[in-house]
């Protein structure tokens, strides 16, 4: 092909030269002929004048005719070669870049019969996406509560399976899991009582028997009440600083604050609390009856199983406990469940009733936890006495004077009783796929199907977008689109219990996913408003998202792309956010090493009905001003745009150099503390060297890709295989997948991660006496060796790797 291109360019150059020469020769011949004509006309008669003039004209243009014939042949040859190059899909620009421009493809792939431009495919996708189908599916999914294992959930699963089968996908199947889920005990519901100093019940506080926190500890606890704001580490630290201890009391905390229910319960437990009560404050979730908001008699429910790796919390917990050394020994002995998956099979898939090891995960809380309404919280907090709250802790509960507790009026106390049951449930994940020409490389899209409530946002919009994209792409295939890579659509079960269905599947196929999965897109809770787009993503997918938001119209601002509107709102960079633990995409990256993204449209204020019985289509439509279908279509088009690039382009459009910039930020922090570290005998130079090695390796690989013939199938597959492994390289091989499931050093949880390293580093200035040199050395080594391993893997062959401590000799 290189020879063809060079020949083509040479022919074009020759054509230009011949054209110039012809022009000069023709001009000279015309001037000479004109002079001869003038002389002849003076001497000849009328007949002789005409005959002689014609003969001389033919004679004078003979050489010009020859040149015209030659140039015509050159032009024909050039046109033939140009047509050959275009029809072969081997344009020079495409060969150098290997990527379609965001505005549309200019090159047709020659293999597999994919005779459609990228721009044509984009327009086809836009025509096929239907607002009405999205709205209809959301309404169907959220018509009633559909928790895992329920009759409504089973019917919905059958309907989703039937929808996939009607699309005539290449493969459609289900995989069943056996999981232990917790449900409320209808015979003995949870309760809350006020008791006097003798323990006699003085008042029962009404509760909704359906409100519960999945995986809470069961049992009773009686004590005073401590108000701990959002239940964050800094909140418990402040309580200690003013002499208010949570130990021996029930801890009341607000929903939100960037802290999940599970983290609130975890910290309440580790600070000695005997129970946890979590309520929605009007300051966080609007409850004004004159506006659309959560009413004061509705609680917010969420599971409480997620935990960080013990070492990850040591720095925080040392601030709140008197014996951190004892705590360290206790925590290091635990088998920790990080809140994703079945807590009764930590690290193992729940297939075929296999439970290894046959013991509960230590991630299950040891204290009872219960969600309560704002009305119940006001009743409790209004009777507290004790030190006043700081101004920033004051909420908007009516008739509540904000104090910390723990004393209760008239010597009374509060008795909490939580009664839940563990029950085995058969879960069903539903899969449907479209095979590409490279079937063993696939892009995955998934959405949670279950919900403890109606779940219009929780499961309805994700399921609707999933099915609509499956219908759209299957129709595109029927209309002539030949996928380069496969597409896998998945409807997950038991998402409300900590992404159980998705995590158990990842655990079952962990050893192969990094070799086959290109990327994962989570559609969970994708529509919570229509003002702003938010994307929690792996850095590898940032360029792909940036190109997509320039193509898709904003659902609320006609004529404006999502990108242009984001720029008006302060910058498109605000869209990109790191992955977080509760995200449906998190486990794919942090556990399995697959680039993943979680997208959603949001409002300026929080969607107040999530995880409540009020999460219905009418309320969602009221939030959106009736634009649910339009907003859903915009989100589907955005995801479809990225998926289209991933299944169409010769080379995967992932930014393999992105992590070099992430580590550079750490390097800058280490450099600030370089003198202090070196005075303690710790040198960050090793990390600097590893970062440089990774950066150079990634840039070298990118250059090699840019200057390769990516239309050659073998070349493209060689580079795509290396690109697909980049995320996987950041899973630390120096920690156990059993003890530390989220091994990713950037997005994971544990002592090996970048975040743990940087948090420990801050102690050099905030509290030098608590800086642990030995632990910091270990953290630095774990992170650095993983980064160096990623650099070595990107380099390829072992003889291509260069280390400053190595001596290399090249044979000449």
C-alpha positions, 0 to 999 in steps of 0.5 A, spaced: 500 500 500 505 504 501 508 503 494 501 505 491 501 511 495 508 513 493 506 512 485 500 515 486 503 522 489 509 521 483 503 521 478 500 527 481 507 531 481 508 528 474 501 531 471 502 538 474 509 538 471 506 536 464 501 541 465 505 547 466 510 544 460 504 543 455 501 550 457 508 553 455 509 549 449 502 551 446 503 558 447 509 558 443 506 555 438 500 559 437 505 565 437 509 563 431 503 561 428 500 567 428 506 571 425 506 566 419 499 567 418 500 575 418 505 574 413 501 569 408 495 573 408 499 579 405 501 574 399 495 569 398 489 570 394 482 568 398 482 561 396 489 560 397 489 564 403 484 559 407 487 552 404 494 555 406 492 557 413 488 550 415 494 546 413 499 551 417 494 550 423 494 543 423 502 542 422 503 547 427 498 544 432 501 537 431 506 537 437 500 540 441 496 534 440 501 529 442 502 533 448 495 533 450 494 525 449 500 524 453 497 529 459 490 525 458 493 518 459 497 521 465 490 524 468 486 517 466 492 513 470 491 518 476 484 518 476 484 510 476 489 510 482 485 515 486 479 511 485 482 504 487 485 508 493 478 510 495 474 504 494 480 500 498 478 505 504 486 506 504 486 514 504 493 517 506 490 521 512 486 515 515 492 511 514 496 516 519 491 517 524 487 511 524 481 514 527 475 517 524 474 524 526 468 526 531 464 530 525 464 523 521 468 518 517 471 519 511 473 512 509 469 506 508 472 500 511 474 495 506 473 488 510 467 485 512 462 488 508 461 494 512 459 499 507 457 505 511 460 511 513 461 513 520 457 519 519 451 515 515 451 510 521 450 516 526 444 519 522 441 512 522 442 511 529 439 518 531 433 516 526 431 510 530 432 512 537 424 513 539 422 518 545 415 514 545 419 507 546 423 510 552 417 513 556 413 507 555 418 502 558 420 506 564 412 507 565 412 499 565 418 497 569 416 502 575 408 500 575 409 497 582 415 495 587 419 489 584 425 487 589 429 481 587 425 474 587 418 478 588 413 475 583 413 482 580 420 482 579 420 475 576 414 477 571 419 483 569 425 479 568 421 475 563 418 481 559 425 483 558 428 477 556 422 477 551 424 484 549 431 481 547 428 475 543 424 479 539 429 483 537 433 477 533 439 478 537 445 473 535 445 470 542 440 471 548 440 467 555 440 468 562 444 466 568 442 464 575 445 466 581 443 464 589 444 470 593 442 471 601 438 477 601 435 481 607 428 483 608 423 486 613 420 481 618 413 482 617 411 478 623 415 482 628 417 489 624 422 494 627 420 499 632 422 505 636 420 506 643 421 512 648 422 508 655 423 511 662 429 511 667 426 504 669 426 501 662 418 502 661 415 504 655 412 511 655 411 512 648 411 508 641 414 512 635 410 510 629 414 507 623 413 504 616 414 497 616 417 497 609 422 502 611 429 498 612 436 498 611 438 491 607 444 487 611 443 491 618 444 487 624 438 485 627 437 486 635 435 491 640 439 497 643 437 502 648 441 508 650 441 516 649 441 520 642 447 523 639 446 528 633 452 527 628 451 531 622 452 527 616 456 521 620 463 523 616 469 522 619 470 529 621 463 530 624 465 524 629 472 528 630 468 534 632 464 531 637 470 528 640 473 535 641 467 538 645 467 532 649 461 528 646 462 521 645 457 516 641 459 510 645 453 507 648 448 511 644 444 511 638 447 516 633 442 520 629 445 522 622 442 526 616 442 523 609 447 526 604 454 529 605 458 525 600 457 519 605 453 513 603 449 509 609 454 504 609 459 508 611 455 512 616 453 506 620 461 503 619 463 510 623 458 510 628 459 503 630 467 504 630 466 510 634 462 505 639 455 507 637 450 502 639 445 503 633 444 508 627 438 512 625 438 516 618 433 521 616 432 526 610 433 533 612 429 538 609 436 542 608 438 537 603 432 534 600 426 539 599 420 538 603 416 544 602 409 541 600 408 548 596 414 545 591 416 538 588 419 535 594 419 529 599 414 529 604 416 529 611 413 522 612 417 519 607 424 515 609 430 514 604 432 507 604 439 504 602 443 498 603 449 498 609 454 493 607 459 497 603 466 498 607 473 500 605 479 496 606 481 496 613 488 499 612 484 505 608 481 507 614 486 507 619 488 514 618 481 516 619 480 511 625 486 513 629 483 520 630 477 517 633 479 512 637 484 511 643 487 505 641 489 505 634 494 499 635 489 495 638 484 497 632 489 495 627 490 488 629 483 487 629 482 490 622 487 486 619 484 480 621 478 481 618 475 478 611 472 484 608 466 485 604 467 492 600 459 493 599 459 490 592 456 483 591 453 478 595 456 478 602 456 471 604 460 469 598 466 474 599 471 474 593 467 468 590 461 468 585 454 465 587 453 460 582 450 453 584 449 454 591 457 454 592 459 458 598 466 459 599 468 460 605 461 458 608 461 464 613 458 471 613 463 477 610 465 482 616 463 487 611 456 486 615 455 491 620 455 489 627 449 494 630 442 495 628 441 501 623 434 504 621 432 509 616 427 514 619 423 520 616 424 527 618 418 527 622 421 522 627 427 525 627 424 532 629 421 528 635 427 525 637 432 531 636 427 536 639 428 533 646 435 533 646 440 537 651 447 538 651 452 542 647 450 546 641 451 544 634 456 548 630 452 553 625 454 549 619 450 543 622 443 546 623 438 543 619 431 545 617 427 541 621 421 544 625 421 546 632 428 543 633 433 547 637 440 544 634 444 540 640 448 534 640 446 530 646 446 525 648 441 527 654 434 526 653 428 529 656 426 527 663 431 522 663 428 518 658 432 514 653 430 511 646 429 503 644 431 501 637 429 494 635 431 492 628 428 485 626 430 483 619 430 476 615 436 473 611 433 469 605 436 465 599 433 468 593 434 466 586 437 472 581 437 472 574 441 476 570 439 477 562 444 477 557 443 479 549 449 480 544 450 482 537 456 479 534 462 483 531 467 481 526 472 480 532 467 477 536 471 476 542 472 483 543 466 486 546 463 493 549 458 492 555 452 496 556 448 494 563 442 497 567 439 495 574 432 491 573 430 491 580 428 496 585 425 496 592 420 501 590 417 503 584 424 505 582 422 510 576 429 513 576 433 507 580 431 502 575 426 504 570 430 509 566 436 505 565 432 499 563 429 503 558 435 506 555 438 499 555 432 496 551 432 502 546 439 501 544 439 494 543 433 495 539 437 501 535 443 497 534 440 490 532 436 494 527 442 498 524 445 491 523 439 489 519 440 495 515 447 493 513 452 495 519 457 490 520 459 491 527 467 490 528 466 488 535 461 485 539 455 488 543 453 485 550 447 488 553 445 486 560 440 487 565 442 486 572 438 483 578 439 485 585 442 492 584 439 495 590 443 490 595 449 492 592 450 491 585 450 483 587 448 481 580 453 485 576 459 483 581 457 476 582 458 475 574 465 479 574 467 474 580 465 469 575 469 471 569 474 475 572 480 471 569 477 473 562 474 479 562 481 484 561 482 480 555 475 481 552 471 487 555 473 493 551 469 498 556 463 498 560 457 503 560 452 503 566 445 506 565 443 506 572 439 512 575 441 515 568 435 521 568 435 525 575 434 531 571 435 535 565 440 541 567 447 538 567 451 532 565 455 528 570 460 522 568 464 518 573 469 515 568 475 511 567 480 516 564 481 512 558 474 514 556 475 521 557 477 523 550 471 518 547 466 522 551 469 529 549 468 527 542 461 525 543 458 531 547 460 535 541 455 531 537 449 530 541 444 536 542 442 538 549 435 535 552 433 542 555 437 547 550 435 546 543 440 548 538 446 547 543 450 541 544 451 538 551 459 541 550 457 548 548 452 548 554 457 545 559 462 551 556 457 556 558 455 553 565 463 554 567 466 548 562 466 542 560 471 539 564 466 539 570 462 533 567 468 529 568 468 526 575 472 520 578 468 513 579 465 512 586 464 506 590 456 506 589 456 507 582 454 501 577 461 502 573 465 502 579 466 494 580 468 493 573 474 498 573 476 497 580 475 490 581 476 487 574 480 492 570 475 494 565 474 501 563 467 504 565 463 510 565 457 512 569 453 517 566 447 521 568 443 528 567 441 531 574 438 538 576 441 543 580 438 541 586 438 533 588 432 529 586 429 528 592 425 521 591 431 516 590 430 510 594 423 512 596 416 509 595 415 516 591 420 514 585 415 514 580 414 516 573 409 522 574 414 525 579 420 524 575 416 527 569 414 533 574 421 534 575 423 534 568 417 538 565 414 533 561 421 531 558 422 524 560 422 522 553 426 527 550 432 527 556 432 519 555 433 519 548 439 524 549 442 520 554 441 514 549 444 518 543 450 520 547 451 513 550 450 510 543 455 515 540 461 512 544 459 505 543 458 506 535 465 509 535 468 503 539 464 498 535 466 501 528 473 504 529 479 500 526 483 502 533 480 503 539 479 510 541 482 510 548 487 515 551 492 510 554 497 516 556 491 519 561 494 515 567 501 519 566 497 525 568 494 523 574 500 520 577 504 527 575 499 530 580 502 525 586 509 527 583 508 534 585 505 533 592 511 528 593 516 533 590 513 538 595 515 534 601 521 531 598 526 534 603 522 532 609 521 525 606 529 524 605 530 527 612 526 521 614 530 516 609 525 516 604 526 517 597 520 519 592 525 518 586 523 511 585 516 513 584 518 519 579 522 514 575 516 509 574 512 515 572 517 517 567 517 510 564 510 509 564 509 516 560 514 514 555 512 507 554 505 510 553 507 516 548 511 511 544 506 506 544 501 512 541 506 514 536 507 507 534 499 506 533 499 513 529 504 511 524 502 504 523 497 501 517 491 500 522 487 498 516 491 491 516 487 487 520 493 484 524 496 490 526 490 493 528 488 487 533 495 487 535 495 494 538 488 493 540 490 488 544 495 492 548 490 498 549 485 493 552 490 491 557 492 498 560 486 499 565 488 491 567 495 493 568 493 498 574 490 492 578 496 491 583 498 484 583 502 485 590 495 485 594 490 479 595 484 479 590 480 476 596 482 480 602 483 487 597 478 486 591 478 493 589 486 492 587 486 498 582 491 503 585 488 509 582 480 507 583 481 502 588 480 501 596 486 499 600 493 501 603 496 500 596 492 506 592 494 513 590 489 516 595 491 512 601 498 514 599 496 521 599 492 521 605 498 519 609 502 524 606 498 530 608 500 527 615 507 530 614 504 537 615 498 536 619 500 531 624 507 529 623 507 525 630 502 520 627 506 519 620 508 512 620 515 511 616 514 504 615 507 504 613 509 509 608 514 505 605 510 500 604 504 504 601 510 507 596 512 500 594 506 497 593 504 503 588 510 504 585 511 497 583 504 497 580 506 503 576 512 500 574 509 494 572 504 497 567 510 501 564 514 495 563 507 491 560 506 497 555 513 497 553 512 490 550 518 485 549 523 485 555 529 487 551 525 494 550 525 495 557 530 500 560 531 501 568 536 506 570 539 500 575 540 496 569 546 495 564 544 494 557 549 492 551 546 492 544 549 487 539 552 491 533 
